[in-house]
Amino acid sequence: MTFRLLDSPLRSSARRSRRAAVLILVTSIIAAVPAPAWAALISEDQEFWIGLQAARELEAAVGVVRDPALADRVSAIGSSIAARSDRSRLPWRFRVLATREVNAIALPGGFIYVTAGMLRFTRSDDELAFVLSHEIAHVNQRHHVQMIERQFIFGALVALLTGNEGSTRQIAQLVRGLISRGYSRDHEFEADRVGIDLMRRAGHAPAGAVAFMERLRAAEGRDPSSFEVLFRTHPATGERLDRVRELAW
């Protein structure tokens, strides 16, 4: 049980003002501090559990393609790349989402998805390998965990300063929000860099990454509805293309 002293209106107002000032300061500090290279608060088992809950929700909401040929192709290419990652021991899972949107999604713990629309858009195994390796790289670098921990630390500080110690969100909601909002530019560029290295190690030609990005940029203005999600959660396609060209050659 927590006991509190009743404050006078003036004292309460002054305290609220101090809390507001501190909150603004803390917000600016957190925003300025880069995320650590490897997050430490969430264990690998917890990361997998978080990803599993999010994966169940995603599959229930969107649906999964059951065609064995498509599923096997994605799983074979993805598993080969994941085996070259720093986190090869994760129970990686690769599935195809039943939507025509051109998109790919990585969830914490090694749950990787490409959409049926993405499979139709890619024209070779090398292009698909780049898409999968980019998502695998997000997990390899623990980008989700860094985002979750950063949000958790910020939320805990806000709760402490405002006196709302019990106002915490469910982890699954947090994951959905973070995935919807997208990764930072640094995370996306790092996923391209690490992803191209992984696909190269797995025997795929990085030229596939360039071909994919070139066609993606060309398609950007033709069918915005199909590409809306992908473009919303990534940096400018032209900027990524320039960097991918440098990395591929």
N, C-alpha and C positions, 0 to 999 in steps of 0.2 A: 504494500500500500504506500502511496506517495502523499505526503502532507505538504500543503502550500499555505503560506501566509497571505492573508488578504491585503492587497495593496490599495492605497488611495488612488483616485482617478489620475492625479498628476503623476504619481510614481509609475502607475501602469502605462500611461502614455509615454513617459520617458523610456521605460524599459522596451516598449514596442519599437520606439524609434531607434534605440541602440541595436535591437535585434535586426531591424530592417537594414541598418547600415552595415552590420556585420554580414548579413546574408548577401548583400550586394557585393561586398568585398570577397567573400568566399566564392560566390559565383564566378567572378572575374578571374580569381586565382585558378579555379578548377578548369575553366575554359582555356586558360593559357598554358597549363601544364600538359605536356604530351603524355599519351598513354604509355605504360611500360611495355618493353619488348615482349615480356612474358608475364601474363597476369598471375597473381599468386593467391588471391583470396578464395577462388572457386577451384575445387579439386577436379581432376579428370573425371572421376565418377559422377560428381555433381554436374559437370558440363554435359556428360552423356545423358543424364536424367533430364536435364533441361531440354536438350535437343529432342529427346524421345517424346516428351509432352508436346512440344511444338510440332513435331512431325505428325503425330496423331491428329492434331487439330487441322494441320494443313491438308493431309490426305482426306480427312472426312469432309472438308469444305470444298476441295477441288476435284478429288477423284484421281485414281491412278490407272494408267494404261496397262492392260493385262496381256498385251501381245507379247508372247515369249521371245520372238525374234528381236523386237525393239528393246525389250528389257535386258536381254542377254548382251546385245551390242553395247548398250550404255554401261552395263555392269562390268563387262570385260575391259573396256577402255579405261573406265574410271578406276577399277581395282588395280590395273597395271600401273597407273600413275600414282595412286595413293601408296602403293608398295614402295615407291621411291621417296616418299615424304619422310620428314622427321618423326611423324606420328603414325607410322605404319601399323602399329599394334591396335589402333582404334578399330572397333567393329564397323568399318565403313559400309554404308548402304547407298545404293544408287537406284533411283526410280524415275519414271516418266510420268509427269502430271498431265491429266486429260484436259488441256486447254490449248486453244490456238494462239494465245499470246506467245510472243517470242521472248523467252525469259529463262533464267537459271537461278537456282536458290541453294544456298548452303545454310545448314542449321548447325548449332553447336554439337560437338561429339561425333561428327562424321556423317551426317545425313545430307546427301546431295541429290538435288532434283534438276532435271531439265524438262521443259514442256514439250508437248507434241509439236507445237509450233516451232520450237527451236530445232527439233530434229528435221523438220521439213526445210528450215532455213539453211542449215549447214549442208555443205556439198561434199564433204569428205570426212574420213576418220580423223585426219589431222585437224580440221576445223573443230570437230566435236571434241577432240582432245584438248584444244585450247580452252574451250568453254568449261569443260570439266576441271581442267587443271587450275583455272582461275578460281573456281569455287573451292576446290580442294585446298588451295593456298590460303584462302580465308580461314579455314579450319586449322591448317598447319601453323599459321601465325597466331592463332587464338584471338582473332579480331573480335568475334562475338563476345568472348569472355572479357576482353578489355573494355568493350562498350558497356556490358552489364555491370562490371565492377565500378566503372566510372559513374554510371547512373546510380548505382547503389550507394556509393560514398556520398554523392551529392544529395540523394534523398535522405540519407541518415543525418547529414548535417542540417538540412532544412528542418527535419523533424525535431532535432535537438534544439535548434534556435527558436522554433515557433511553439515548442511545447507539445507537439503532436507525435509523441513517441510511437503510437500505435498505428499511424497512417502509412503503412507500407503496402506496396502492390504485389500481386502475385507474380512470380517469375515468368510464367507463361505469357501474361499480358505484356510484361516488359520486353520479352523476346519479340513478340508480334510488333510492338511499337518500334523497336530498333530496326527490325528487318524492313518494315514499311518505310521508315525514314531513310534508310540506306546507310552505307559505310561512308567514312570520311574519304576525301580525295587521296590522302596518304595511304589509307588502307587499300583503296582500289589500285593505285599505282604499284603498291607492293605486291598485291595479288597477281597483277600482270607479270611483274618481274619474276617472282617465285614460280608462278604457273608456267611460264615459258621454260624456265630451267627444268622443272619437273617433267614437262611433256618431252623435252629434248632427251632427258635421261631415260624416259620410257620408250624412246625410239621413234617419236613423232617429229615431223618436220616443222620447225617454227614458221616456215612460210605459210602454213595453214592459219596461223594466228593473224598474219598480215592480210591474207585473202579474206578471212572472216571480218576483220575490222573494216576493210575497204568496202565490202558489200553492205555491212551494217550502216556505215556512214551514208552510202548511196541511197539506202532504203529509208533513211531517217525522215525524209519529207514526203515519201510516197504513201505510207500507211501508218500515220501517227497512232491510231487506235491500237494496232497490234503491238507496237513497240513502246507504248507509253510507260509501262512499268519499268522496263529495262532502262530507258533513258532517264527516268526520274531518279533512279538510284545509282547512277554512274556519273562520273565527270564528263565533260564535253567529249564526244566521240572523236573529233579531230585531234584533240590533245592526246588522247589515249593512243590513237593510230600512230602519231609521230613517235611516241615512246616505244610502242610495240615494234615499229620498223627498226629502231635503233637496237633493241634487244634481240631481234630475230636474226640480224646479219653479223 
